[in-house]
Amino acid sequence: MTHRETLAVALGLLLFALLFQGTRGLWDPDEGRYVAAALEMQRSGNYRDIALHPEIPHFTKPPLAYWAVVASFAVLGRSELAARLPSALAFWGSALLLLSLGGMLTPAAPWAPALVYATSTLPFVAANVVNTDTLLAFFELLAVWGFLKHWHAGSPRGSLGFRVVMWAGFGMAFLTKGPPGLLPLLAIVPFTWRFRGERQVLALFSPPGLVVFAGVGLGWYAAVIRAHPELLRSFFVEELLGRAAGVHDRNPEWYMAFVVYVPTLLLGSLPWWRPLGKALRSARSPSTPRDPLDAFLGLWVLLPLLVFLLARSRLPFYVLPLFAPLSLLLARAAPRLGPRWRRELVITAGVWAWLLLGLKLASGQVAYEGDARAMARALREQVPPGYREVVSVDDFP
């Protein structure tokens, strides 16, 4: 791709990410909770502690998603568009990283991974919701981008910068959602060990990279635990082990792994079932040349997915980071789909993109009981003038 073509694709993806972002109100409980914490952070000027209200701390997740919303409010003012802008930009950033990786892994069509990812249903839906998972997916992909650039670098010294980028990405992912942000390491470490040996695995954990990870990913935790020592148990026992054990009641039953994730992966990968099925069948063919990077992409999907299946806290957006390697796998196999594969990919993506945008626009007309705009209108009608605060006595009405 020429620089002009790359710029055109990047601008088209940005427009696709931003269109109609403010057409619907915030939908409670999740969007309302994230935005409430960001507004309280902005009101108080305290960017270390997370709270829904001066009397209600909310240390269930690290602060990066809240910081992103606060920064967006500071630039654009308070609006639904500003609240969702970090998700939209993270979605766009993921597509740009896949565009970069496409030049390395799918040179026949460097645009294909970004196109597949941007028009897959789950990444698009997540990009239009205030959440942590779209940011997490971006930072995990940034870390893997650094690893793959390191893998292709000509010398260990030349790859040091890419390893630092990898650990910076993991640090930002850790600051977004904690330990789940490190799941790509489950693929990176055994893959490197298998194809380049133990010394290269040790090289991945070089001191400069680890220092960057510690500074980026752990600094906030250290500051908060110093101010609130009781949170040490909350972070590392109640949150980490509690989520694995299912104490948060997020579909902990064993069978819910399939009830939650099978439909999510099937519906979330629309409209790519047919080409993805062809790609997987061709990958199993004895005549298909074996490439170590296909093995890495497979590990990048399967090993984190195994963790999601075994953990007893399960929500659909948890598998969002898997759509980057799935998009790369499909794009790498696309030339084996037949002589018209380019046309098939472009037409499929184009038709589905318009459908997704139409659904996004229509969502603003849906009457949803958790729509914060409707709640605000009802409060304005009932609360006498001069009242500064309305208090809810139950977090789960």
Disulfide bonds with the S-S distance in Angstrom:
none
